[in-house]
Amino acid sequence: MMRQVSVIGSSQATPEEYEVAYRLGKLIARYGWVVVSGGRTGVMEAVSKGAVEEGGLTVGILTTYTGEDANPYVRVRINTGMSWNRNPIVVASGEFVVAVGGRYGTLTEIGYALVLGKTVIGFRTHPVEGVENYGDPEDFLKRVEEELSLRGDQMVPAP
């Protein structure tokens, strides 16, 4: 079974958010996990690019019926035609959720993740109770690595 982590964040990432997300993608792929994201630009593109460059698999849960909004690093396109109503699908698809920056769309995804009881690890994201938020990129990436390692031998629990 392939292990999946959901990565959420703004389609208009800052240069620092883009770099952190790129490094995050590489890290996730090195652990053999699949990156699930909204598949568009910004954080979603950066994490997908990093993962693909490390030989990882990327899945984009897209807003359109045709997938034209997919970034070039999405390897599996899920065309929903649901616009931002796809957000619960993005977070439900991962064993845990990682947030990098973000705006209102990311905030809704954090809400859905917490409703679903998912662990949420963030880098300078919304200060929401229940989110492990980090301001330092190295501390953030170390924490994500700990979570990937911790869950390495666990199976996904049945719903």
C-alpha positions, 0 to 999 in steps of 0.5 A, spaced: 500 500 500 502 506 498 502 511 504 500 518 502 501 525 505 496 531 504 500 538 503 496 544 503 498 551 502 497 558 497 497 558 490 501 564 490 507 562 495 512 567 497 519 565 495 521 562 502 514 558 502 516 555 495 523 553 497 520 550 504 515 546 500 520 544 494 524 541 500 518 538 503 517 534 497 524 532 496 523 529 503 516 526 503 519 522 496 525 520 500 521 516 505 517 513 499 510 517 500 505 519 495 504 527 495 497 529 495 495 536 494 490 541 490 495 540 484 495 547 482 501 553 483 505 556 488 506 551 494 502 545 491 507 546 485 513 546 489 512 540 493 510 536 487 516 539 483 521 536 489 517 530 490 518 528 482 525 530 482 526 525 488 522 520 484 516 520 488 509 520 486 504 526 486 497 526 486 493 533 484 486 533 486 484 539 481 478 544 481 476 543 474 473 537 470 479 537 465 485 538 469 488 544 465 489 547 472 494 542 474 502 544 475 507 540 470 509 536 476 502 532 477 503 525 475 496 523 477 490 528 476 484 527 479 479 532 475 473 534 480 470 539 477 468 542 484 472 548 484 474 549 492 469 544 494 475 539 493 478 541 499 475 536 504 478 531 499 485 533 499 486 533 506 482 526 507 486 523 502 493 523 506 494 520 513 496 527 516 496 534 513 502 539 512 501 546 511 505 551 508 503 558 509 496 559 506 490 563 505 483 562 506 483 556 502 488 553 506 484 555 512 478 551 510 483 545 509 486 546 516 479 546 519 477 539 515 483 536 517 482 537 524 474 535 524 477 529 521 482 528 527 488 528 522 495 531 525 496 538 522 504 540 521 504 547 519 510 552 517 508 559 518 500 557 517 494 560 520 495 560 528 489 555 529 488 551 535 490 543 534 496 545 529 503 544 530 506 551 527 513 552 526 516 558 524 523 556 523 524 551 516 529 547 519 525 545 525 518 544 521 522 539 516 525 535 522 518 535 525 515 532 518 521 527 518 519 525 525 512 524 523 514 520 516 518 516 520 514 515 526 508 512 521 513 508 517 510 501 519 503 503 521 497 501 516 492 506 515 486 505 520 479 503 516 474 508 517 
